[in-house]
Amino acid sequence: MKVLTDDQVKAFNRDGYLLVRGNFSNEEIELLGRASREDKAMDQSAAAVDDGKGHPVRLSAWNHPGDGIYGMFARCRRVVDAVEQLLEDEVYHYHSKMILKDARTGGAWAWHQDYGYWYQNGCLFPDLVSVMTAVDRATRQNGCLEVLRGSHKMGRINHILSGEQAGAAMEQVNEAVKRLELVYCELEPGDSLYFHSNTLHRSAQNNSEFPRWTLISCYNARHNDPYKDSHHPRYTPLAKVDDSEVLRVARERFSGNGSGGVDFVDFKKIDKSAKSLSAPSET
């Protein structure tokens, strides 16, 4: 099903990202925010990675979308069909994550490409797309995503482990910053940003009094099925759901009839050595 216009697809291919305003309604986002903030399992599973300046980057991740509220956001046609347009193939759910950038404490993340990590997982091609949906308002003040427009055309840059974070080699990044436009991706709740796995991006610390939580669902093309196992799944058929299921299941979450949680990634089991820069990135 065609969700995006030809102009939107061209913009994504040119810039390495596409912003879709109001992709989710106020009620859908309000219920997602409430569910995630009340989710004790999410909070307990969150990994805290120091940004090198004493501020933790917190995120929780899960590989399979499930049938609950998180799964509906990741499996709805408005998102999955759009990603399939961008990648020109069937896609599957690679993983999702909630970025918990809390007020005054949320740490920064260095310049990186998602493919800089996922290349280590056996994905031969950078044919992956991430969809970042704002749960809270994202601004410069609370550490919104920053991207270099068109940087996906540079190809994969080597990533280097430094402390608890792995970032793109700064020799190439510093030159790219001189030539490419830096874009601050300020989002309203419900806005979604689609971005290519080779797009260089970072986020600053949240020194404001406002949290910046975002849901990111990542998709891999079927033809890019990894050649080896990792902590993220190989090709697994994705059952799409109608867009109306997002609100129905979200409402059920608080009616006593909701079901279908997710199994959060245990970050303690992921090898974070310099030979395996494959841990899910914060964005």
Contacts in CASP RR format, 6 or more apart in sequence:
PFRMAT RR
TARGET T0000
AUTHOR 0000-0000-0000
METHOD contacts of the structure
MODEL  1
MKVLTDDQVKAFNRDGYLLVRGNFSNEEIELLGRASREDKAMDQSAAAVD
DGKGHPVRLSAWNHPGDGIYGMFARCRRVVDAVEQLLEDEVYHYHSKMIL
KDARTGGAWAWHQDYGYWYQNGCLFPDLVSVMTAVDRATRQNGCLEVLRG
SHKMGRINHILSGEQAGAAMEQVNEAVKRLELVYCELEPGDSLYFHSNTL
HRSAQNNSEFPRWTLISCYNARHNDPYKDSHHPRYTPLAKVDDSEVLRVA
RERFSGNGSGGVDFVDFKKIDKSAKSLSAPSET
1 77 0 8 1.000
1 81 0 8 1.000
2 81 0 8 1.000
2 85 0 8 1.000
3 77 0 8 1.000
3 78 0 8 1.000
3 81 0 8 1.000
3 82 0 8 1.000
3 85 0 8 1.000
4 12 0 8 1.000
4 18 0 8 1.000
4 82 0 8 1.000
4 85 0 8 1.000
4 86 0 8 1.000
8 18 0 8 1.000
8 20 0 8 1.000
9 85 0 8 1.000
9 86 0 8 1.000
11 18 0 8 1.000
12 18 0 8 1.000
12 86 0 8 1.000
12 194 0 8 1.000
12 196 0 8 1.000
13 86 0 8 1.000
14 150 0 8 1.000
15 149 0 8 1.000
15 150 0 8 1.000
16 147 0 8 1.000
16 149 0 8 1.000
16 150 0 8 1.000
16 151 0 8 1.000
16 152 0 8 1.000
16 195 0 8 1.000
16 196 0 8 1.000
16 199 0 8 1.000
17 147 0 8 1.000
17 149 0 8 1.000
17 183 0 8 1.000
17 185 0 8 1.000
17 193 0 8 1.000
17 194 0 8 1.000
17 195 0 8 1.000
17 196 0 8 1.000
17 199 0 8 1.000
18 86 0 8 1.000
18 193 0 8 1.000
18 194 0 8 1.000
18 195 0 8 1.000
19 185 0 8 1.000
19 187 0 8 1.000
19 191 0 8 1.000
19 192 0 8 1.000
19 193 0 8 1.000
19 194 0 8 1.000
20 82 0 8 1.000
20 191 0 8 1.000
20 192 0 8 1.000
20 193 0 8 1.000
20 194 0 8 1.000
21 188 0 8 1.000
21 191 0 8 1.000
22 188 0 8 1.000
22 190 0 8 1.000
22 191 0 8 1.000
22 192 0 8 1.000
23 78 0 8 1.000
23 79 0 8 1.000
23 133 0 8 1.000
23 190 0 8 1.000
23 191 0 8 1.000
23 192 0 8 1.000
24 32 0 8 1.000
24 73 0 8 1.000
24 133 0 8 1.000
24 190 0 8 1.000
24 192 0 8 1.000
24 246 0 8 1.000
25 190 0 8 1.000
25 247 0 8 1.000
26 189 0 8 1.000
26 190 0 8 1.000
27 247 0 8 1.000
27 250 0 8 1.000
28 73 0 8 1.000
28 190 0 8 1.000
28 246 0 8 1.000
28 247 0 8 1.000
28 250 0 8 1.000
29 133 0 8 1.000
29 134 0 8 1.000
29 135 0 8 1.000
29 189 0 8 1.000
29 190 0 8 1.000
30 189 0 8 1.000
31 69 0 8 1.000
31 247 0 8 1.000
31 250 0 8 1.000
31 251 0 8 1.000
31 253 0 8 1.000
31 254 0 8 1.000
32 69 0 8 1.000
32 70 0 8 1.000
32 73 0 8 1.000
32 135 0 8 1.000
32 215 0 8 1.000
32 250 0 8 1.000
33 135 0 8 1.000
33 213 0 8 1.000
34 254 0 8 1.000
35 69 0 8 1.000
35 70 0 8 1.000
35 250 0 8 1.000
35 253 0 8 1.000
35 254 0 8 1.000
36 42 0 8 1.000
36 70 0 8 1.000
36 98 0 8 1.000
36 135 0 8 1.000
36 213 0 8 1.000
36 215 0 8 1.000
37 213 0 8 1.000
41 264 0 8 1.000
42 60 0 8 1.000
42 98 0 8 1.000
42 264 0 8 1.000
43 60 0 8 1.000
43 100 0 8 1.000
45 60 0 8 1.000
45 264 0 8 1.000
45 265 0 8 1.000
45 266 0 8 1.000
45 267 0 8 1.000
46 58 0 8 1.000
46 59 0 8 1.000
46 60 0 8 1.000
46 100 0 8 1.000
47 58 0 8 1.000
47 59 0 8 1.000
47 60 0 8 1.000
47 267 0 8 1.000
48 56 0 8 1.000
48 57 0 8 1.000
48 58 0 8 1.000
49 56 0 8 1.000
49 57 0 8 1.000
49 58 0 8 1.000
49 59 0 8 1.000
49 164 0 8 1.000
49 165 0 8 1.000
49 282 0 8 1.000
50 56 0 8 1.000
50 57 0 8 1.000
50 163 0 8 1.000
50 164 0 8 1.000
50 165 0 8 1.000
51 57 0 8 1.000
51 107 0 8 1.000
51 108 0 8 1.000
51 109 0 8 1.000
51 110 0 8 1.000
51 165 0 8 1.000
51 205 0 8 1.000
52 163 0 8 1.000
52 164 0 8 1.000
52 165 0 8 1.000
53 107 0 8 1.000
53 108 0 8 1.000
53 205 0 8 1.000
54 107 0 8 1.000
55 105 0 8 1.000
55 106 0 8 1.000
55 107 0 8 1.000
55 108 0 8 1.000
55 205 0 8 1.000
56 105 0 8 1.000
56 106 0 8 1.000
56 107 0 8 1.000
57 101 0 8 1.000
57 106 0 8 1.000
57 107 0 8 1.000
57 108 0 8 1.000
57 109 0 8 1.000
57 165 0 8 1.000
57 282 0 8 1.000
58 99 0 8 1.000
58 100 0 8 1.000
58 101 0 8 1.000
58 102 0 8 1.000
58 106 0 8 1.000
59 97 0 8 1.000
59 98 0 8 1.000
59 99 0 8 1.000
59 100 0 8 1.000
59 280 0 8 1.000
59 282 0 8 1.000
60 97 0 8 1.000
60 98 0 8 1.000
60 100 0 8 1.000
60 264 0 8 1.000
60 265 0 8 1.000
61 95 0 8 1.000
61 96 0 8 1.000
61 97 0 8 1.000
61 98 0 8 1.000
61 264 0 8 1.000
61 265 0 8 1.000
61 267 0 8 1.000
61 280 0 8 1.000
62 70 0 8 1.000
62 95 0 8 1.000
62 96 0 8 1.000
62 97 0 8 1.000
62 262 0 8 1.000
62 263 0 8 1.000
62 264 0 8 1.000
62 265 0 8 1.000
63 93 0 8 1.000
63 94 0 8 1.000
63 95 0 8 1.000
63 231 0 8 1.000
63 232 0 8 1.000
63 233 0 8 1.000
63 263 0 8 1.000
63 265 0 8 1.000
64 93 0 8 1.000
64 233 0 8 1.000
64 236 0 8 1.000
64 262 0 8 1.000
64 263 0 8 1.000
65 71 0 8 1.000
65 74 0 8 1.000
65 75 0 8 1.000
65 93 0 8 1.000
65 96 0 8 1.000
65 217 0 8 1.000
65 238 0 8 1.000
65 262 0 8 1.000
66 75 0 8 1.000
66 260 0 8 1.000
66 261 0 8 1.000
66 262 0 8 1.000
67 249 0 8 1.000
67 259 0 8 1.000
67 260 0 8 1.000
67 261 0 8 1.000
68 249 0 8 1.000
68 253 0 8 1.000
68 258 0 8 1.000
68 259 0 8 1.000
68 260 0 8 1.000
68 261 0 8 1.000
68 262 0 8 1.000
69 249 0 8 1.000
69 250 0 8 1.000
69 253 0 8 1.000
70 96 0 8 1.000
70 215 0 8 1.000
70 261 0 8 1.000
70 262 0 8 1.000
71 96 0 8 1.000
71 249 0 8 1.000
71 262 0 8 1.000
72 241 0 8 1.000
72 245 0 8 1.000
72 246 0 8 1.000
72 249 0 8 1.000
72 250 0 8 1.000
73 79 0 8 1.000
73 96 0 8 1.000
73 133 0 8 1.000
73 215 0 8 1.000
73 217 0 8 1.000
73 246 0 8 1.000
74 80 0 8 1.000
74 93 0 8 1.000
74 96 0 8 1.000
74 217 0 8 1.000
75 93 0 8 1.000
75 238 0 8 1.000
75 239 0 8 1.000
75 240 0 8 1.000
75 241 0 8 1.000
75 245 0 8 1.000
76 240 0 8 1.000
76 241 0 8 1.000
76 242 0 8 1.000
76 243 0 8 1.000
76 245 0 8 1.000
76 246 0 8 1.000
77 240 0 8 1.000
77 241 0 8 1.000
77 242 0 8 1.000
77 243 0 8 1.000
78 243 0 8 1.000
79 131 0 8 1.000
79 192 0 8 1.000
79 217 0 8 1.000
80 91 0 8 1.000
80 219 0 8 1.000
80 238 0 8 1.000
80 240 0 8 1.000
81 240 0 8 1.000
82 131 0 8 1.000
82 194 0 8 1.000
83 91 0 8 1.000
83 129 0 8 1.000
83 131 0 8 1.000
83 194 0 8 1.000
83 219 0 8 1.000
84 90 0 8 1.000
84 91 0 8 1.000
86 129 0 8 1.000
86 194 0 8 1.000
87 127 0 8 1.000
87 128 0 8 1.000
87 129 0 8 1.000
87 219 0 8 1.000
87 221 0 8 1.000
88 221 0 8 1.000
89 127 0 8 1.000
89 221 0 8 1.000
89 222 0 8 1.000
89 223 0 8 1.000
90 221 0 8 1.000
90 222 0 8 1.000
91 129 0 8 1.000
91 219 0 8 1.000
91 220 0 8 1.000
91 221 0 8 1.000
91 222 0 8 1.000
91 238 0 8 1.000
92 219 0 8 1.000
92 220 0 8 1.000
92 222 0 8 1.000
92 233 0 8 1.000
92 235 0 8 1.000
92 236 0 8 1.000
92 237 0 8 1.000
92 238 0 8 1.000
93 217 0 8 1.000
93 218 0 8 1.000
93 219 0 8 1.000
93 233 0 8 1.000
93 236 0 8 1.000
93 238 0 8 1.000
94 118 0 8 1.000
94 128 0 8 1.000
94 218 0 8 1.000
94 219 0 8 1.000
94 220 0 8 1.000
94 232 0 8 1.000
94 233 0 8 1.000
95 217 0 8 1.000
95 218 0 8 1.000
95 232 0 8 1.000
95 233 0 8 1.000
95 265 0 8 1.000
95 280 0 8 1.000
96 215 0 8 1.000
96 216 0 8 1.000
96 217 0 8 1.000
96 218 0 8 1.000
96 262 0 8 1.000
97 215 0 8 1.000
97 216 0 8 1.000
97 218 0 8 1.000
97 280 0 8 1.000
98 135 0 8 1.000
98 213 0 8 1.000
98 214 0 8 1.000
98 215 0 8 1.000
98 216 0 8 1.000
99 212 0 8 1.000
99 213 0 8 1.000
99 214 0 8 1.000
99 215 0 8 1.000
99 216 0 8 1.000
99 282 0 8 1.000
99 283 0 8 1.000
100 211 0 8 1.000
100 213 0 8 1.000
101 107 0 8 1.000
101 142 0 8 1.000
101 143 0 8 1.000
101 203 0 8 1.000
101 206 0 8 1.000
101 211 0 8 1.000
101 212 0 8 1.000
101 213 0 8 1.000
101 214 0 8 1.000
102 206 0 8 1.000
102 211 0 8 1.000
103 142 0 8 1.000
103 206 0 8 1.000
103 208 0 8 1.000
103 209 0 8 1.000
103 210 0 8 1.000
103 211 0 8 1.000
104 206 0 8 1.000
104 207 0 8 1.000
104 208 0 8 1.000
104 209 0 8 1.000
105 206 0 8 1.000
106 205 0 8 1.000
106 206 0 8 1.000
106 212 0 8 1.000
107 205 0 8 1.000
107 206 0 8 1.000
108 143 0 8 1.000
108 202 0 8 1.000
108 203 0 8 1.000
108 204 0 8 1.000
108 205 0 8 1.000
109 165 0 8 1.000
109 202 0 8 1.000
109 203 0 8 1.000
109 281 0 8 1.000
109 282 0 8 1.000
109 283 0 8 1.000
110 162 0 8 1.000
110 165 0 8 1.000
110 167 0 8 1.000
110 168 0 8 1.000
110 202 0 8 1.000
111 167 0 8 1.000
111 168 0 8 1.000
111 170 0 8 1.000
111 173 0 8 1.000
111 200 0 8 1.000
111 201 0 8 1.000
111 202 0 8 1.000
112 159 0 8 1.000
112 166 0 8 1.000
112 167 0 8 1.000
112 168 0 8 1.000
112 200 0 8 1.000
112 201 0 8 1.000
112 202 0 8 1.000
112 281 0 8 1.000
113 151 0 8 1.000
113 156 0 8 1.000
113 157 0 8 1.000
113 159 0 8 1.000
113 168 0 8 1.000
113 197 0 8 1.000
113 198 0 8 1.000
113 199 0 8 1.000
113 200 0 8 1.000
113 201 0 8 1.000
114 128 0 8 1.000
114 130 0 8 1.000
114 197 0 8 1.000
114 198 0 8 1.000
114 199 0 8 1.000
114 218 0 8 1.000
114 281 0 8 1.000
114 283 0 8 1.000
115 123 0 8 1.000
115 126 0 8 1.000
115 128 0 8 1.000
115 156 0 8 1.000
115 197 0 8 1.000
115 198 0 8 1.000
116 156 0 8 1.000
116 157 0 8 1.000
116 159 0 8 1.000
116 168 0 8 1.000
116 197 0 8 1.000
116 277 0 8 1.000
117 159 0 8 1.000
117 166 0 8 1.000
117 277 0 8 1.000
117 278 0 8 1.000
117 279 0 8 1.000
117 280 0 8 1.000
117 281 0 8 1.000
118 128 0 8 1.000
118 197 0 8 1.000
118 232 0 8 1.000
118 278 0 8 1.000
119 126 0 8 1.000
119 156 0 8 1.000
120 230 0 8 1.000
120 276 0 8 1.000
120 277 0 8 1.000
120 278 0 8 1.000
121 226 0 8 1.000
121 228 0 8 1.000
121 230 0 8 1.000
121 231 0 8 1.000
121 232 0 8 1.000
121 278 0 8 1.000
122 226 0 8 1.000
122 227 0 8 1.000
122 228 0 8 1.000
122 230 0 8 1.000
123 220 0 8 1.000
123 224 0 8 1.000
123 226 0 8 1.000
124 224 0 8 1.000
124 226 0 8 1.000
124 227 0 8 1.000
125 221 0 8 1.000
125 223 0 8 1.000
125 224 0 8 1.000
126 152 0 8 1.000
126 155 0 8 1.000
126 156 0 8 1.000
126 196 0 8 1.000
126 197 0 8 1.000
126 198 0 8 1.000
127 197 0 8 1.000
127 220 0 8 1.000
127 221 0 8 1.000
127 223 0 8 1.000
127 224 0 8 1.000
128 196 0 8 1.000
128 197 0 8 1.000
128 218 0 8 1.000
128 219 0 8 1.000
128 220 0 8 1.000
128 221 0 8 1.000
128 224 0 8 1.000
129 194 0 8 1.000
129 195 0 8 1.000
129 196 0 8 1.000
129 197 0 8 1.000
129 218 0 8 1.000
129 219 0 8 1.000
130 194 0 8 1.000
130 195 0 8 1.000
130 197 0 8 1.000
130 216 0 8 1.000
130 217 0 8 1.000
130 218 0 8 1.000
130 219 0 8 1.000
130 283 0 8 1.000
131 192 0 8 1.000
131 193 0 8 1.000
131 194 0 8 1.000
131 216 0 8 1.000
131 217 0 8 1.000
131 218 0 8 1.000
131 219 0 8 1.000
132 145 0 8 1.000
132 185 0 8 1.000
132 187 0 8 1.000
132 192 0 8 1.000
132 193 0 8 1.000
132 195 0 8 1.000
132 214 0 8 1.000
132 215 0 8 1.000
132 216 0 8 1.000
132 283 0 8 1.000
133 190 0 8 1.000
133 191 0 8 1.000
133 192 0 8 1.000
133 193 0 8 1.000
133 214 0 8 1.000
133 215 0 8 1.000
133 216 0 8 1.000
133 217 0 8 1.000
134 187 0 8 1.000
134 188 0 8 1.000
134 189 0 8 1.000
134 190 0 8 1.000
134 191 0 8 1.000
134 192 0 8 1.000
134 214 0 8 1.000
135 189 0 8 1.000
135 190 0 8 1.000
135 213 0 8 1.000
135 214 0 8 1.000
135 215 0 8 1.000
136 142 0 8 1.000
136 189 0 8 1.000
136 210 0 8 1.000
136 211 0 8 1.000
136 212 0 8 1.000
136 213 0 8 1.000
136 214 0 8 1.000
137 187 0 8 1.000
137 188 0 8 1.000
137 189 0 8 1.000
137 210 0 8 1.000
137 212 0 8 1.000
138 144 0 8 1.000
138 145 0 8 1.000
138 185 0 8 1.000
138 186 0 8 1.000
138 187 0 8 1.000
138 212 0 8 1.000
138 214 0 8 1.000
139 186 0 8 1.000
139 208 0 8 1.000
139 210 0 8 1.000
139 212 0 8 1.000
140 184 0 8 1.000
140 186 0 8 1.000
140 204 0 8 1.000
141 207 0 8 1.000
141 208 0 8 1.000
141 210 0 8 1.000
142 206 0 8 1.000
142 208 0 8 1.000
142 210 0 8 1.000
142 211 0 8 1.000
142 212 0 8 1.000
143 203 0 8 1.000
143 204 0 8 1.000
143 205 0 8 1.000
143 206 0 8 1.000
143 208 0 8 1.000
143 212 0 8 1.000
144 184 0 8 1.000
144 185 0 8 1.000
144 186 0 8 1.000
144 187 0 8 1.000
144 203 0 8 1.000
144 212 0 8 1.000
145 184 0 8 1.000
145 185 0 8 1.000
145 193 0 8 1.000
145 201 0 8 1.000
145 202 0 8 1.000
145 203 0 8 1.000
145 283 0 8 1.000
146 182 0 8 1.000
146 183 0 8 1.000
146 184 0 8 1.000
146 185 0 8 1.000
146 201 0 8 1.000
146 202 0 8 1.000
146 203 0 8 1.000
146 204 0 8 1.000
147 182 0 8 1.000
147 183 0 8 1.000
147 185 0 8 1.000
147 195 0 8 1.000
147 199 0 8 1.000
147 200 0 8 1.000
147 201 0 8 1.000
148 176 0 8 1.000
148 177 0 8 1.000
148 180 0 8 1.000
148 181 0 8 1.000
148 182 0 8 1.000
148 183 0 8 1.000
148 199 0 8 1.000
148 200 0 8 1.000
148 201 0 8 1.000
149 180 0 8 1.000
149 181 0 8 1.000
149 182 0 8 1.000
149 183 0 8 1.000
150 180 0 8 1.000
150 199 0 8 1.000
151 176 0 8 1.000
151 180 0 8 1.000
151 198 0 8 1.000
151 199 0 8 1.000
151 200 0 8 1.000
152 196 0 8 1.000
152 197 0 8 1.000
152 198 0 8 1.000
152 199 0 8 1.000
152 200 0 8 1.000
153 198 0 8 1.000
154 172 0 8 1.000
154 176 0 8 1.000
154 198 0 8 1.000
154 200 0 8 1.000
155 198 0 8 1.000
156 198 0 8 1.000
157 168 0 8 1.000
157 169 0 8 1.000
157 172 0 8 1.000
157 173 0 8 1.000
157 200 0 8 1.000
158 168 0 8 1.000
158 169 0 8 1.000
159 166 0 8 1.000
159 167 0 8 1.000
159 168 0 8 1.000
159 169 0 8 1.000
159 277 0 8 1.000
160 166 0 8 1.000
160 167 0 8 1.000
160 168 0 8 1.000
160 169 0 8 1.000
160 274 0 8 1.000
160 277 0 8 1.000
161 167 0 8 1.000
161 272 0 8 1.000
161 273 0 8 1.000
161 274 0 8 1.000
161 277 0 8 1.000
164 272 0 8 1.000
166 277 0 8 1.000
166 279 0 8 1.000
166 281 0 8 1.000
168 200 0 8 1.000
173 200 0 8 1.000
176 200 0 8 1.000
185 193 0 8 1.000
187 193 0 8 1.000
187 214 0 8 1.000
195 201 0 8 1.000
201 283 0 8 1.000
203 282 0 8 1.000
203 283 0 8 1.000
206 212 0 8 1.000
214 283 0 8 1.000
216 283 0 8 1.000
220 226 0 8 1.000
220 235 0 8 1.000
222 235 0 8 1.000
225 234 0 8 1.000
225 235 0 8 1.000
226 232 0 8 1.000
226 234 0 8 1.000
230 278 0 8 1.000
231 265 0 8 1.000
231 269 0 8 1.000
231 270 0 8 1.000
231 278 0 8 1.000
232 280 0 8 1.000
249 258 0 8 1.000
252 258 0 8 1.000
265 280 0 8 1.000
267 279 0 8 1.000
270 276 0 8 1.000
270 278 0 8 1.000
270 279 0 8 1.000
271 278 0 8 1.000
272 279 0 8 1.000
END
